[in-house]
Amino acid sequence: MLTLNKLRDFGADVDTGLIRYMNNESFYLMLVNKSLNENRLSDL
């Protein structure tokens, strides 16, 4: 299961991400999980 601490361990800027999503941790994690499961990350 993906957690904020695991994202931090990978080097993600979790604090900035949470600010963008009004500190809604569950919404933030849902979007991160969704993007990681996309097969189009290389398009970014």
C-alpha positions in Angstrom: 0.0 0.0 0.0 1.3 3.4 -0.9 1.7 5.9 1.9 3.0 9.4 2.2 6.1 8.1 4.0 6.8 5.7 1.1 6.5 8.5 -1.4 8.9 10.7 0.7 11.3 7.8 0.7 11.2 7.7 -3.1 12.0 11.5 -3.1 8.5 12.8 -3.9 7.7 16.3 -2.7 4.7 15.2 -0.8 4.2 18.5 1.1 3.8 20.5 -2.1 1.5 17.9 -3.5 -0.7 18.0 -0.4 -0.9 21.8 -0.6 -2.1 21.5 -4.2 -4.9 19.1 -3.0 -5.9 21.2 0.0 -4.1 18.7 2.4 -6.6 16.0 1.4 -4.3 13.0 1.9 -6.7 10.4 0.7 -7.5 12.3 -2.5 -3.8 13.0 -3.1 -2.9 9.3 -2.6 -5.8 8.2 -4.9 -4.5 10.5 -7.7 -0.9 9.3 -7.2 -2.0 5.7 -7.4 -4.1 6.4 -10.4 -1.2 8.1 -12.2 1.2 5.3 -11.3 -1.2 2.7 -12.8 -1.5 4.6 -16.1 0.5 3.2 -18.9 1.1 6.7 -20.3 3.6 8.1 -17.8 6.2 8.3 -20.5 4.0 10.9 -22.3 4.7 13.3 -19.4 
